[in-house]
Structure formats: structure tokens, C-alpha cells
Amino acid sequence: MIGQLRLVAFGVCVAACAGELNVVYEWGSNINLWTGRREHDERNATAAMEDYVPGNNLVHRMRIWDGAMYVAVPRFKRGVPATLCKSHREPDGGTTLKPFPTIRMQDVGDCFGVQNAKDIEIDHLGQLWTLDAGEVYDLQRTADAPDYTCDPKLLVVNISSGAVLRSAVVPSSMHTAGRTVLSGLSVDLKTLTAVVADVSADNPGFLVYGLRSGVYRKFRCKRLRPADAAANGYNEALLAISPIDNMLYFTTVELDNVFAIPLSVFDVPATRLLADTYDVSHYANDLGPKADTVTAMILDSVGRLYMGMPRAIVSWDTLRGGFDVKQLYAQDDRLQWISSFAFDPDGYLWIVSSAFRDFVDIGSDGHGPADMKIFKSHCGATAFALLTAAGSTGRSPDAVSSVKTVTAAAPLLHYVFATLAIQITFARRTVANDR
């Protein structure tokens, strides 16, 4: 398995995105939500679709693996039969989003299943990580609403087999029902350690979970909550881990600035966390202000950070000094609320956009997600996980051995990313000298 880790050697691409944004999918035109008619388990299919509200089903996060899209469709409001889905190509050329792994494990109120997928990530071993917020209908709460609250958790699913490798419930000491707001998810490929943000007002910080150890740790960070945060505004965290410089880049919808914090901060002895007073705020480096609200963020395999804003996409080279943001697409009215970026192995950046702000402020008319589209543009780079994918097809390894595999592969992954950083730096200096 280790011998199959791939690296683009001596040919690092540093080109920026080029060309027009092309619409690949448009909701209701060539992409549709699964309707349950082809589901073998008719009982679950019928129950799931009874209260289906098309307008409340919005793709909020997306990742691409082995030719398929994996998406999180959060249960912000009622009428979402499946909160975690995979794309399926239909004979007529259209695409349907179907429950993944099954519809049976996505029943509202079944705390063993997936309640509310808020964020997803795929690692280089072909394992789908899902942040399940536990609470449902967070944008449609009423006094007489049934309480379907479950504890938040992280699920790790083997994409190839659909087997659940880990269902890690967040300890009760680290969250409070109705007050903890978990969002954002990024995975350190070298150690298979996930970082999630809590942007709640009373106890903001980072939840760090190690797949190998099976242990959560929480690090307070006041940087995640601005002093003048809107009490009733929509907020979520955006996280991106770079294995090149071992930094966690983060911001939130409400924050005015982008920050970076070293991953080494999270390696403190457990005894320092017992008192529940350890705060990492002073380790967070303020990179600079954002030109506008950022609603999506992703890192590519050459260390470039992409940020989605209303009607715009910008990028920043994390390996260069200074927060010098480059505008890639601007004043494009089709880019309303960019909820997700994703890369494919061919160097294309995929963008999910919808009228999410209207969905939050006004609500749905029930007919369909407002103006939801998926675009793509060639950027000449890919995701870290796809760059170092285990096997040429990007398929996942055996579920039982996957955790042990990454432990053995960690030294090689460190070498791969260190070599990649040197190659990128050299390539950029050569380009600069040629100008």
C-alpha cells in the first residue's frame, strides 16, 4: 500500500485557474435527489419520502472520489430524507443523489445513524469522514417541535465497502445540547487526526479527534468568536489543514479575518487539558482581513487557499509571505452563496452555489433548492488526498487494516509533503526569475 502512494514529481503545476466557470449540474435539470423508487427497502424508502420537501434539500458540502460526488445535505429544516448522499449516473445522462451508505441508517431520531451531516472530508485511504451535528432542524425550530436531539459525532466510512469504521460520539463534557455549534471539518492525512470547530458563544474552540487513539480533546480558542458576533446570524467555521507547512487555516462566516495555527499546538500533554483552561488563542496568527464574507474554503495540492465569497472566488498562496489575495472570479451573479469547493484528480475545481442566504432568511417554497448549481474550472492542481491516494484508482483499502496502514505510512507521507513543498517553492522561484 505504501509503495502505491503517488507524487507528481518534478512537474509541480503553479498555474492559476483559467477559463470560464462552466455549469456542470443544475438542480432539477440534470441532478435530482433520490426518490426512493429504486430502493430495495421499500418500507424505509416510503417513510423517508413521506414528508419530502424539495426546497429544503441543499448540497452544503461536496467531495469527489473515484468518479463520484459525495455530498452533505444538512437537515437545516424538515423534509430531508437523506443527509449523506453519493451521486449515481442514470442511463439518460442525468445524475441522482442517493443515500450513502444506506437510507436505513439515516432515520431522524435514530442516534446510531446519521442525523445531520454538516461537513464531510475524504482522506487518502478512501475513507469518508462525516461531522454529524446530532441536532436537526436548527433553522426551523418551533416550541412544539419533537426533540430529535442526538449527541454529535464523527463517522468514518469505508467508501469501497460502505462499512462504518468508526462512530465516535463527542463526550458530553465537550458539548451542550442546544448551545454547542459544531461545524467545519479537516483531516490531517499524516496522522488521521480530525479537527472540528465549536463556534458557540460560551465555549468556542477546536475539537481534535485521533482515529488511531479514539480520543477527543478540546482546545479553547476565542478567535473563533468575534466580540460583536450577530446573535441571530448564521455562522459556521471553515477549516483547511495543509500537510505542507503543518498549519490549520481557519475562519468563520462571521469573522472579519483569516487565521492560521500550527498543528503542533494540539500535541500538548493531556495533563494540561484536564483543568479545562488551556487556550490556544495566542497561537493563532492573524493573516489579514477578508474583502467580504467567506462561506467556503479549500486548499489545493500546491498550497493555494481558495475562498468563496458572494459573487467572487479568491485565492492566496500560503507558501508566500504576506496575505496577498488574488481574485480569480469576480462580479459573477451566479455565485450567490458558495457552500463548497471540491477537487477532482484532473485538476478541476468544483464549486457548489445556491441562494442559501434566502433559504435562511426567507425559507423555502417547497418546490426546489433556490438556484442551486455546480460549476467547475480548471486550476491545474488537486486535493492532497487525491494526490497521495492509496492506489491508482483512488479506491479505499481493506477496512480492517486502514488505521494500521496510515500509521506505517506516516513517515513516508511526511517525506512526500516535505519534498512537495521544496518542489513548489523551487518552481515558483523559477517562474518569478523568468519574468
N, C-alpha and C positions, 0 to 999 in steps of 0.2 A: 504493500500500500504506500509506504514511504517513497519508494522508488518511482511512483507514478505521479508525485507532486510535480506540477508543471510550472515553469517560469519562462516568461518571454525574455530571453537573454540577449543582451547587446542590441536590442531593437526597440528600446523604450519609446513609445509614442507620446509626444508632448503637445500635439495639436489640440486646438480648442474645438468646440462644437461648430459645425458648419452646416449651412443649408437651412431650408425651411423646416418648420415644425409640421410634420405630416400626421394627420388623424389616422390612427390605426383601428381604433374601436370607438363606437359611439353607442351609448346605452339605448336599447330598443331598436337599433338599426342592424348592427352585426354582432352585438354582445347582449346576452339575456341571462337573467337569473334562472337557475334550475326550477322547474315547476313540479317536480316530484312524479311526473307521469311515467318516467322510465326507472324509477327507484324500485328495487325488488321488495323492499319492506313497505308495502302499501299502507300499513297502519301508521307508521311513523311519517310517511310522506303526506298522508291526508291530514294528520294532526298538525304537521308543521305548516301546511299551506292554508289552513282554515282562516287564519287572521292575517294573511299576507297583505302587506301594504307596499306596493312597488316603490312609492316615493320615499320610503324610509330606508331603502336598501342602497347605501352608498359605499363604494370601494374607498377605503380610507388608507390602507397600506397595501403595497404590492411588492413581490419579489419574483424573479424568474429563475427557473431551474429546469434543465433538460427539456427545453421547448415548451414548458407550461408556465402559466401565471398562477401564483399563489397569492390570495388576497384576504385581507381582514375586512369584514363588513360589520362594524360595531352595532350593537343593539342600543343606539342612542335613543330610539323610540320603538314603539311596538310594531309588529308586523315584519320582523326579520327572521325568516325560518332557519337560515344557516349563517353563522357569524364567521366561519372559516371555510374558504372555498378554493377549488382548483379549476382552472379553465379546461374545457373539453371541446375539441373541434368537431363540429357537426358535419354531416355529409353535404349539406347545402352551402358550406363555406363559412357559416356563422360560428360563433363561439358561445358556449353556455358555461356559466359558473356553477359548479356542482359542489355539494358539501364534501369537505375533506377532514379526516379520513372517511367519516360516515355521518349521516343525518342522525343516527341513533344516539350519538354522544354529544348532541348539541341541543337537547331539550332544555328549555328555560325551567329553572328550579332544580335540575339535576346537578348537584355540586360536584359530582365525579366527572362531569363532562366539561364542555367549553361553554361558558355563559356569555362572555362579552369580549371578543378578541379586539383589543385596542391597537396592538402593534405586532409585527412579525419580523423575523430575520431568518436567513438560511446560512448555515456555516459551510465550510469547505468539504465536510463529510456528508453533505446531503441531508442534514437534519434541520427540520423546521422548528424554530423556537417561536412560541406564541405567548404574549402577555395577555392573560385573561383577567380583566379588571374585577370580575366577580359580580359587581352590581350591574344591573341592567336598567334601561330606560332613563339614564341620567339626564337627558334633555326633555323628559316628558313625565316628570314626577307629579303625582296628584295625591291629595290627602287620603283618598280611598283606594289607592293602588295596592295590589297584593305585594307583599315583601318577598322578592325572589333573591334576596341578597345571599351570595356565597362568598367565601374568602377568596381574595385574589391569589393567583398562582401563575407559575411558568410551566408550560407544557413543551416537551421536546418530543417530536415525532419523526420517526424514520420515514423519509419521503418514499423510498422504494417499496417498503412493505406496508406502510401505514400503521406500524406498531408504535404505541406510546412508550417511549423510553423512560420518560420521567414526568411526573406530575408533582411539582414542588410547591406546596401551599406556603404562602408568606406567613411567618409566625405572627400570632395575634399581638405580640408586643411591639410589632413594627408597623401596624396599621390600625385605623379606627374606622369602623363602618360608617359611611355617610360623610366622613371628613377627609380620609386619605384619598388623594387623587394621583393614581399611578399612571404613567404614560412614558412613551419613549422606550426604546429597546435597542441595545447594541451589544455585540458579542465579540470578545477578544479571541481571535482564531488560535492564538498560540497556546492559550490555557483553557479554552472553552469556558470562559467566565462571562456571565451576562451582567450588564448594568442597566438598571431601570431607575427612572426619576420619580420622586414623590414631590409634586408641586403644591401640596396643601399649605394653607396659610400658617398652621400651628407647628408643623414639624417637617419642613422641606429637607430633602436630602437625596442621597443615592442608595438604592438597594443593590448589593453586589452578591451574585449567586454563582458558586462554582459547581459545575456539573460533576466533576470528579469527587469533590468533598461532600456535595449535597447540603452545603451550609449557606445560609443567608447572613449577611452583615449589613448594617445600616450606618451610613456616614452623613451626618447633618451638613447641610450646605445652604446658607442663607442667600447665596447668589441666585438660587432658583426662584426666589420670590421677590419681586421689586417692592419697595415700601409703599408705592402708590398703585398696587395691583387692583384692577377692577374687581369688585366683589361679585358681580353677576356676569362678568365677561367669560367667554370660552377660553380656556387655557390648556395647553399641553406642552410637554417637553419634546425636544428634538435632539437626539444623541447620535454621535458617529465616532467610532473608535478607529484610530489609524495605527496599524501594526508597523508602519514605517518609523514613526517617531514616538510610538507608545504614548499617545495622548488621547484623551477623551474630549472631543469638541462638543459643546452644548449651548443651547439657548432655549427659550420658550416663546410661545406666541406673544406673551405679554412683555417679555424683556426687550429692552432697547439695544442691548449689546450681545455680542457673541463671545464665549469664553472657552478656555482650554485648561484642562487639569491633567497632570501626569498620572498615568495608571499606577505608578509606584506608590501613590498616596494611599491606595486601597490595600497595600500589603502590610499594614501595621499589625502588631501582635493583637490577638483577641482580647488580652487583658486591658488594653487601652479603650476598648469599646464597652466594657462591662458597666462602666459608670454612666454610660449613655450621654456623655458630654463631649465626645470627640467631634470637632467641627473642622471640615476641610475647606471652608470658605476662603481662607487666606492663601490657599494653594492655587486657587482658580485665577488664571491670568485673563484680564480683560483685554480682548483682542481689538475691540473697537465697536463703534455704533453701526447699527443696521440702517439702511436707507429707508426701509419700510418693514411692515410686519412679515416675519418669516414663518411659513407654515409647513415647509418640508425641507429636508436636508439629507445629503448623502455624500460619501467620499468615494472617489474612484481609485483605481489601482496605481495611479501616479501621484497620489497625494493631493488631488484637487478637490476642494469642498464646494459642492453646488447647493445653492439656497433658492427656494421658490418663494416669490412674493406676488402680490396682486399685479397681474399683467406683466410680470417680469421674471427672468431667471438670471442669477448672477453666479460667478464662481470666484474662488480665491485659492491661490497656490500656497498650501500650508508649509511648503519647504522653502519658501522665500521669506525674507524679512519684511515686516510691515504688513498691515491689513489692507493690501491693495486689491480691492474688489474689481473684477472685470464684468461688464454687462454683456450677457450672451443674447438674450432676447428681451426686448423692452416694448412697452405700449402695445402689447398683444391682448386685445379684449377677450380672446378665447381663454386666456389664463386667469380665471377668476379666483379660485382658491385651490392652489396646488397642494394636494393632500399627500402625494407620494412620488418619489423617484425610484427607478429600478434600472439596473444594467443587464444587458444580455451578453453572451460570450462574443458577439460580433462587433462590440464597440458602440452599440446604440444605447442612448439614454432614453428611458421611457418615462413619461410624465402623466400623472393622473390629475385631472382638473374637474371641478364641478362648482355649482353655486352653493357651496357649503354654508357660507355666511347667511344666505337667505333661508336655508334649511334650519339653521339655529335660531334666527331672529323671527321668522315668519311661520315656519312649519311647512308641512308637505300637503299638497292637494290630493295625494294618493295615487296619482297617475304615473309618475316616474321620476327618478332622480333628476333634479333640475340641471339640464345642460351638461351632463357628465360625459367627458371624452377622455380617451387615452391617446397621447401623442408619442412620437419618437423622433430622435435626431441623432445623427452620427457624431460621436465625440472622440472616437479613437482610443477609448480606454474601457475598462470593465470594472467589475466589483472585485475586491480582494478575494472573496470566497470562490468566485468563478476562476480567477487567475491561478489559484492554488488547489483547484478542485481535485478530489481523490478519484483518479480515473479519467480517461479521455472523454467519456460521455457525460461526466458530471453526475453519475449515479451514486447513490449512497452505499457505504459498506455494510457489512453484517451488523445488525442492531446490537448484538451482544458484545461485539468487540470494539464498537466505535469509541467508547470512552477510553479504553486502554490504548487504542491506536493513536489518539491525539496526544497522550502523554509521551509515547515513544517518539512521535513525530515532532514534538515541541522544539528540540534543538535544531532540527533541520528547518523548521518554519522560521526560527529566529535568523538563521543564516540566509534563508530565501529573502526575507524582508530587508535585512541589512544590505544584501547585495543589490536588491532592487532600489533602495534609497541611493546607493552610490551611483548606480547606472542613471537614475533620473537626474541627479544633481549634475553629473558629467554631461548628459545630453543637453540639459538646459544651458549650461555654461557654453557649450559648443555652439548652440543656436544663437546665444547672445553675442559671442565673439564674431560670428559670421555676418551679423547685421551691420 
